[in-house]
Amino acid sequence: MPAHLLTRPAGAAAPDQVLRLALRLIGRGGDAAIFARAAELGGQHPRQRQYLDAQSLAAEFGPPPEALDAVRAFCVQHGFTLDHTSMGGLFVTIVGKAGDLARAFDVELSMYHHEDRTFRGYAGTLALPPALDAHVAAVLGMDELASLPARQTTTEDNTCWVSTNSNGHNSPITVANQYYQYPTSYSGVGATIALIEDNLLVDQENYTQYFQSLNEDVKVELIHGANSAAKVAGAKLASHTDYNGEAMLDIKLAGSVAPGATLVVYGRSEDYGHGGGSWIDTLLEAFDNTAYPCNVASISLGVPEYCWDPQYAQSVNLLFAVATLTGVTICVSSGDYGARGNPKGLLAQNCAFPASSPYCLACGGTELIISDDLALDGEVVWNEMSQVGQKCATGGGRSVLFPVPDYQQGLALPDSFNAGLLAGRALPDVAANAAIASGYAMQPPGLPSDYYGTSAAAPMWAALIARLVEGCDKALGYLNPWLYAGQIDFSSSFCTPITEGNNGAPGDTVAFYAETGNVWNACCGLGSPVGVHIANGLGLMPARP
């Protein structure tokens, strides 16, 4: 049990509770082969890439047959169920009772108190049985540690996504088409956007009415998954904005900006947050869904890096790398709590994972400056830390988990505030509107409430990519290397640089700054999208807003 969590024992875990564990198997060539292929694809123009289907992925990078045979024998020996295999056999989900799983992996499960939460955990280290030792790289989902920090950063006085105080009331369609110059020749037809929510407590009637007010018939598929608690998908839970706001924001924004795309919304857990095995199950389900093959994923969740079990974070990072080999673009919000990332954080500066994965397009936040005649007068770093009751700003900084990727080599990256730790991958990569002051009006007529946060930036970028998938008639995959090269080496103006503002609290020395003359900064990355320039870079000529 991590010492920094300051836990208190809360008794034994229920031995008969049914758990789902994800086993990450060792593939042919190991992780290095997968990362090398992802780097190779990243160096190619997106329209020239050849992506892998499930059979090719299994044949080239999957584990040898004896690995799955060993897992099957292990399950038979202990009475577990081998539920399914995913991503070319690199991930296997098994199901069993908590007490039996704990004995099989030689740990003692207990319940712990931390602040206002009780969760399942264990002391010591998981031990692999000899039969699995040569084949299994990680065992995921035995504890619930990863769900804790998300709950910490969604307190009632510091909740982003939904506001009744916004002065913006912007239409996401106006922002996309007019301010960000998205190519209007495309609406995302034929593209699938996976929205990774981890809960599906949404109001179907509300978002249906919203789309009807736009004269759009957006296809939305709600997938609860095998581990979902029983609930009615159309349940109205407007009184709990943590549950209702996040998924509703993603559905409405992605659907309004890319109304031709299919939105497949995934969720499992009753609790907001990355709840151990259930969350990686959600990712696996999204990336392995043959009925709705994922072209672009939007993830508006994040937990400070130090809170993650390293094997869990590294396994998810590998999963993202594998997903890029199949053509998935992964857009992730960079966080809403400024440079510190978490007021209660263990470190001075905390980046959010999964945004810090180098295989994700980390999306930071801006504030739009709109004139009285509704023209865009400018765009600055989103920082509303001084606002009473909000204390929000775009996340960004230096990762302590992942080294600087090739596509960021040569950039003038800021120093880390975390002395003695890795000054790694820098984020965000890009940005889009996130401010309360320029929030999105996405309620049906008569219901005043606006949406905001970097949770709005990720689906804004995902919707652009869905439009471009339609235009290119193919998946675009791992875009980071191409976007950086185009912006830096070829002056393609894929993004509008943001050159004013910072992401620190007033008077706080832990802050990163946006300044004129730098092509990238740790507040807004390369900047906000210029959709037609990105389309033109993909050969969609002429692309007009």
DAFEN-V20115 format. One record per residue. N is the residue number from 0. OMEGA is omega in whole degrees, -180 to 180 (none if undefined). D_CENTER is the distance of its C-alpha to the mean C-alpha in Angstrom with 2 decimals. Layout:
((N & OMEGA & D_CENTER) (N & OMEGA & D_CENTER))
This chain:
((0 & -179 & 25.69) (1 & -176 & 24.21) (2 & -174 & 26.95) (3 & -179 & 24.87) (4 & 177 & 23.81) (5 & -176 & 27.46) (6 & 173 & 27.62) (7 & 179 & 30.74) (8 & 179 & 31.85) (9 & 176 & 31.73) (10 & -178 & 33.58) (11 & 174 & 32.96) (12 & 180 & 30.07) (13 & -175 & 31.21) (14 & -178 & 32.32) (15 & 177 & 32.21) (16 & -179 & 28.61) (17 & -180 & 26.92) (18 & 173 & 23.86) (19 & 178 & 21.57) (20 & 174 & 20.91) (21 & 176 & 18.98) (22 & 174 & 21.13) (23 & -178 & 19.89) (24 & -179 & 22.96) (25 & -177 & 24.34) (26 & 177 & 24.59) (27 & -179 & 27.34) (28 & 179 & 27.23) (29 & -179 & 24.65) (30 & -176 & 21.24) (31 & -180 & 23.01) (32 & 179 & 23.88) (33 & 180 & 20.34) (34 & 179 & 19.25) (35 & 179 & 22.49) (36 & 177 & 21.94) (37 & 178 & 18.46) (38 & 178 & 20.28) (39 & 178 & 23.08) (40 & -179 & 21.03) (41 & 179 & 19.35) (42 & -180 & 22.93) (43 & 173 & 23.94) (44 & -175 & 23.85) (45 & -177 & 21.17) (46 & 180 & 24.05) (47 & -175 & 25.97) (48 & 172 & 23.52) (49 & -177 & 24.38) (50 & -177 & 21.55) (51 & 169 & 22.23) (52 & -174 & 22.80) (53 & -178 & 22.67) (54 & 180 & 26.26) (55 & 178 & 26.00) (56 & -180 & 22.94) (57 & -177 & 24.94) (58 & -174 & 28.07) (59 & -172 & 26.79) (60 & -177 & 24.17) (61 & 179 & 24.54) (62 & 176 & 26.56) (63 & -177 & 30.33) (64 & -177 & 31.92) (65 & 178 & 33.32) (66 & 179 & 29.91) (67 & 176 & 29.23) (68 & 180 & 32.91) (69 & 178 & 32.55) (70 & 178 & 29.66) (71 & -180 & 31.76) (72 & 177 & 34.77) (73 & 179 & 32.88) (74 & 178 & 31.76) (75 & -178 & 35.32) (76 & -174 & 36.77) (77 & 179 & 34.79) (78 & 178 & 34.53) (79 & 176 & 30.79) (80 & 171 & 29.28) (81 & -170 & 27.39) (82 & 178 & 25.03) (83 & 173 & 23.41) (84 & -175 & 22.36) (85 & 172 & 19.28) (86 & 177 & 18.32) (87 & -180 & 21.93) (88 & -179 & 22.86) (89 & 178 & 20.64) (90 & -180 & 19.20) (91 & 179 & 21.70) (92 & 176 & 21.36) (93 & -176 & 24.48) (94 & 178 & 25.66) (95 & 178 & 28.35) (96 & -175 & 29.78) (97 & -178 & 28.48) (98 & 180 & 31.93) (99 & 179 & 32.44) (100 & 180 & 29.11) (101 & 179 & 29.82) (102 & -178 & 33.27) (103 & -180 & 32.13) (104 & 170 & 29.79) (105 & 173 & 32.32) (106 & 176 & 30.54) (107 & 179 & 31.56) (108 & 177 & 29.04) (109 & 173 & 29.59) (110 & -178 & 28.25) (111 & 171 & 27.49) (112 & 171 & 27.39) (113 & -175 & 25.10) (114 & -176 & 25.70) (115 & -171 & 25.46) (116 & 171 & 23.70) (117 & -174 & 25.20) (118 & 180 & 23.23) (119 & 178 & 24.08) (120 & 178 & 24.36) (121 & 175 & 26.84) (122 & 178 & 28.83) (123 & -173 & 29.41) (124 & 174 & 27.85) (125 & 178 & 27.20) (126 & 178 & 29.99) (127 & 172 & 29.81) (128 & -177 & 32.96) (129 & -177 & 34.97) (130 & -179 & 34.40) (131 & -170 & 30.61) (132 & -177 & 30.76) (133 & -171 & 30.98) (134 & -172 & 28.21) (135 & 180 & 25.34) (136 & -177 & 22.97) (137 & 174 & 20.98) (138 & -170 & 21.32) (139 & 174 & 18.24) (140 & 179 & 18.47) (141 & 180 & 21.93) (142 & -179 & 20.91) (143 & -174 & 18.72) (144 & -171 & 18.11) (145 & 180 & 14.35) (146 & -171 & 14.62) (147 & -173 & 16.93) (148 & 178 & 15.28) (149 & 176 & 13.04) (150 & -179 & 16.42) (151 & -174 & 18.03) (152 & 176 & 16.01) (153 & 178 & 16.55) (154 & -170 & 20.32) (155 & -177 & 22.37) (156 & -175 & 23.44) (157 & -176 & 20.08) (158 & 176 & 17.81) (159 & 177 & 15.83) (160 & -174 & 15.05) (161 & -178 & 18.64) (162 & 171 & 21.86) (163 & -175 & 25.50) (164 & -175 & 26.46) (165 & 173 & 24.98) (166 & -172 & 27.59) (167 & -178 & 25.45) (168 & -178 & 25.30) (169 & 172 & 23.92) (170 & 177 & 23.36) (171 & 179 & 20.08) (172 & 177 & 22.43) (173 & 180 & 24.63) (174 & -178 & 21.92) (175 & -171 & 20.60) (176 & -175 & 24.06) (177 & -174 & 26.25) (178 & -178 & 24.43) (179 & 172 & 21.84) (180 & 175 & 24.29) (181 & 180 & 22.18) (182 & -174 & 24.59) (183 & 176 & 26.09) (184 & -175 & 27.60) (185 & 178 & 24.47) (186 & -179 & 22.53) (187 & -179 & 20.21) (188 & 180 & 22.91) (189 & 180 & 22.24) (190 & 176 & 18.48) (191 & 176 & 16.00) (192 & 175 & 12.61) (193 & 177 & 10.58) (194 & -175 & 8.98) (195 & -170 & 7.28) (196 & -176 & 9.16) (197 & 164 & 10.95) (198 & 178 & 13.99) (199 & 176 & 15.93) (200 & -173 & 18.41) (201 & -180 & 18.86) (202 & -177 & 21.99) (203 & -179 & 22.66) (204 & -179 & 25.86) (205 & -177 & 24.24) (206 & 175 & 21.75) (207 & 177 & 24.52) (208 & 179 & 26.92) (209 & 179 & 24.60) (210 & 177 & 24.29) (211 & 178 & 28.04) (212 & 177 & 28.74) (213 & -175 & 27.23) (214 & 179 & 29.35) (215 & 175 & 26.37) (216 & -174 & 26.02) (217 & 179 & 22.33) (218 & 180 & 21.65) (219 & 176 & 19.17) (220 & 179 & 18.92) (221 & -178 & 17.89) (222 & -177 & 17.33) (223 & 178 & 17.75) (224 & -172 & 18.08) (225 & -175 & 20.83) (226 & -176 & 19.92) (227 & 173 & 19.65) (228 & -180 & 22.27) (229 & 178 & 24.86) (230 & 178 & 24.18) (231 & -174 & 25.05) (232 & -178 & 22.23) (233 & -177 & 24.19) (234 & 178 & 24.80) (235 & -179 & 24.98) (236 & -176 & 23.44) (237 & -179 & 23.69) (238 & -179 & 25.05) (239 & -173 & 21.79) (240 & 176 & 19.34) (241 & -178 & 16.64) (242 & -171 & 16.65) (243 & -169 & 17.71) (244 & -173 & 16.07) (245 & -178 & 12.31) (246 & -180 & 12.69) (247 & 177 & 15.69) (248 & -177 & 14.19) (249 & -179 & 11.65) (250 & -175 & 14.58) (251 & -176 & 17.13) (252 & 180 & 15.60) (253 & -178 & 14.39) (254 & 180 & 17.67) (255 & -177 & 19.90) (256 & 177 & 18.83) (257 & -173 & 18.67) (258 & 179 & 21.13) (259 & -179 & 22.24) (260 & 170 & 19.00) (261 & 177 & 18.43) (262 & 177 & 15.55) (263 & -169 & 14.75) (264 & -174 & 13.18) (265 & 175 & 12.41) (266 & -179 & 13.18) (267 & -165 & 15.41) (268 & 172 & 16.03) (269 & -176 & 18.43) (270 & 171 & 16.82) (271 & 176 & 13.77) (272 & -175 & 11.66) (273 & -171 & 10.66) (274 & 171 & 14.17) (275 & -174 & 15.16) (276 & -176 & 16.04) (277 & -177 & 14.92) (278 & 179 & 11.17) (279 & 172 & 11.74) (280 & 179 & 14.20) (281 & 178 & 11.81) (282 & -180 & 9.83) (283 & 179 & 13.37) (284 & -180 & 14.68) (285 & -175 & 12.37) (286 & -176 & 13.02) (287 & -175 & 16.64) (288 & -178 & 17.68) (289 & 178 & 20.90) (290 & 179 & 21.76) (291 & -178 & 18.74) (292 & -174 & 17.60) (293 & 173 & 14.08) (294 & -180 & 14.32) (295 & 178 & 11.00) (296 & 175 & 7.69) (297 & -178 & 5.88) (298 & -178 & 2.97) (299 & 180 & 5.19) (300 & 178 & 5.57) (301 & 180 & 6.82) (302 & 179 & 10.13) (303 & -172 & 12.70) (304 & -174 & 13.25) (305 & -178 & 16.79) (306 & -176 & 15.95) (307 & 165 & 14.54) (308 & -176 & 17.16) (309 & -179 & 17.25) (310 & 178 & 17.81) (311 & -179 & 14.75) (312 & -180 & 12.45) (313 & 178 & 14.59) (314 & 177 & 14.49) (315 & 177 & 10.77) (316 & 177 & 11.14) (317 & 178 & 14.09) (318 & 178 & 12.48) (319 & 178 & 10.15) (320 & 178 & 13.51) (321 & -180 & 15.27) (322 & 179 & 13.08) (323 & 179 & 13.95) (324 & 179 & 17.53) (325 & 174 & 17.42) (326 & -178 & 16.28) (327 & 169 & 12.61) (328 & -173 & 10.77) (329 & 180 & 6.99) (330 & -175 & 5.99) (331 & 177 & 3.55) (332 & -175 & 6.02) (333 & 179 & 8.38) (334 & -172 & 10.00) (335 & -173 & 13.21) (336 & 172 & 15.74) (337 & -177 & 17.11) (338 & -180 & 18.13) (339 & 174 & 18.87) (340 & -180 & 15.40) (341 & -178 & 17.15) (342 & -180 & 20.81) (343 & -172 & 21.62) (344 & 178 & 19.91) (345 & -177 & 21.88) (346 & 178 & 21.49) (347 & -179 & 22.65) (348 & -174 & 19.41) (349 & 170 & 16.03) (350 & 179 & 12.87) (351 & 167 & 9.60) (352 & 21 & 7.95) (353 & -179 & 5.58) (354 & -176 & 5.95) (355 & 174 & 9.46) (356 & 180 & 9.40) (357 & 179 & 11.87) (358 & 177 & 10.63) (359 & 171 & 7.55) (360 & -177 & 8.73) (361 & -172 & 8.07) (362 & 177 & 9.30) (363 & -173 & 11.96) (364 & 176 & 14.51) (365 & 168 & 18.11) (366 & 178 & 21.04) (367 & 175 & 23.18) (368 & -173 & 26.92) (369 & 180 & 28.65) (370 & -180 & 32.44) (371 & 179 & 34.79) (372 & 174 & 35.11) (373 & 173 & 31.33) (374 & 178 & 31.08) (375 & -179 & 28.32) (376 & -179 & 30.17) (377 & -178 & 27.41) (378 & -176 & 23.93) (379 & 176 & 23.25) (380 & 175 & 20.64) (381 & 176 & 19.21) (382 & 177 & 21.05) (383 & 178 & 22.51) (384 & -178 & 23.07) (385 & -178 & 26.71) (386 & -179 & 26.21) (387 & 175 & 27.67) (388 & -178 & 25.37) (389 & 177 & 22.09) (390 & -176 & 21.76) (391 & 175 & 18.51) (392 & -179 & 17.59) (393 & 175 & 14.89) (394 & 179 & 13.30) (395 & 179 & 14.27) (396 & -177 & 16.54) (397 & 180 & 17.18) (398 & 171 & 15.41) (399 & -179 & 17.74) (400 & -170 & 16.11) (401 & -180 & 15.94) (402 & 179 & 18.86) (403 & -179 & 19.09) (404 & -178 & 18.24) (405 & -174 & 21.05) (406 & 176 & 19.71) (407 & 177 & 19.92) (408 & 179 & 23.33) (409 & 176 & 26.04) (410 & 174 & 24.07) (411 & -176 & 25.57) (412 & 179 & 22.84) (413 & 175 & 23.61) (414 & 176 & 24.80) (415 & 173 & 22.77) (416 & -177 & 23.94) (417 & -176 & 23.56) (418 & 176 & 26.96) (419 & 180 & 27.51) (420 & 179 & 23.90) (421 & 169 & 22.07) (422 & -167 & 21.43) (423 & -178 & 18.74) (424 & -178 & 15.98) (425 & 179 & 15.89) (426 & 10 & 13.18) (427 & 175 & 12.21) (428 & -177 & 13.11) (429 & -179 & 13.77) (430 & 173 & 14.03) (431 & -176 & 15.12) (432 & -179 & 16.96) (433 & -170 & 15.67) (434 & 172 & 19.00) (435 & -177 & 20.89) (436 & 178 & 23.96) (437 & -175 & 22.58) (438 & -176 & 20.48) (439 & 173 & 20.25) (440 & -175 & 22.96) (441 & 173 & 21.62) (442 & 171 & 23.92) (443 & -179 & 26.87) (444 & 178 & 30.09) (445 & 179 & 31.54) (446 & -176 & 28.45) (447 & 174 & 27.65) (448 & -179 & 24.10) (449 & -179 & 21.53) (450 & -177 & 17.76) (451 & 180 & 16.07) (452 & 175 & 13.55) (453 & 170 & 10.67) (454 & 174 & 9.20) (455 & -179 & 11.81) (456 & -178 & 11.15) (457 & 179 & 7.94) (458 & 175 & 10.00) (459 & 176 & 13.03) (460 & 180 & 12.09) (461 & 180 & 10.98) (462 & 175 & 14.39) (463 & -178 & 16.21) (464 & 176 & 15.12) (465 & 176 & 16.26) (466 & -178 & 19.53) (467 & 175 & 19.94) (468 & 176 & 19.43) (469 & -178 & 22.31) (470 & -178 & 24.35) (471 & -177 & 24.03) (472 & 175 & 24.37) (473 & 176 & 21.97) (474 & -177 & 18.40) (475 & 171 & 17.38) (476 & -171 & 14.93) (477 & -172 & 14.19) (478 & -174 & 15.05) (479 & -178 & 14.69) (480 & -179 & 18.21) (481 & 179 & 19.81) (482 & 179 & 18.53) (483 & -178 & 19.66) (484 & -180 & 22.90) (485 & -178 & 23.67) (486 & -172 & 23.20) (487 & -172 & 24.95) (488 & -173 & 27.43) (489 & 176 & 28.42) (490 & -176 & 28.08) (491 & -180 & 26.46) (492 & 176 & 25.18) (493 & -177 & 21.86) (494 & 173 & 20.71) (495 & -179 & 22.77) (496 & 176 & 22.80) (497 & -169 & 22.46) (498 & -179 & 25.44) (499 & 174 & 26.04) (500 & 177 & 24.65) (501 & -177 & 22.85) (502 & 177 & 20.15) (503 & 175 & 22.56) (504 & 179 & 24.42) (505 & 178 & 28.06) (506 & -178 & 30.21) (507 & 179 & 27.49) (508 & 176 & 27.92) (509 & -177 & 24.31) (510 & 173 & 22.96) (511 & -171 & 21.99) (512 & 171 & 23.85) (513 & -176 & 23.70) (514 & 177 & 27.08) (515 & 176 & 29.02) (516 & 178 & 29.50) (517 & -178 & 26.22) (518 & -178 & 24.09) (519 & 171 & 20.93) (520 & -175 & 20.22) (521 & 173 & 17.86) (522 & -173 & 17.40) (523 & 177 & 16.52) (524 & 179 & 16.41) (525 & 179 & 18.48) (526 & -179 & 18.56) (527 & -170 & 18.04) (528 & 165 & 18.43) (529 & -167 & 21.92) (530 & -177 & 21.30) (531 & 178 & 24.82) (532 & 176 & 24.86) (533 & 178 & 21.78) (534 & 179 & 23.49) (535 & 177 & 26.71) (536 & 177 & 25.23) (537 & 178 & 24.30) (538 & 177 & 27.91) (539 & -173 & 27.59) (540 & -16 & 30.85) (541 & 177 & 31.78) (542 & -177 & 28.57) (543 & 177 & 29.40) (544 & none & 27.55))
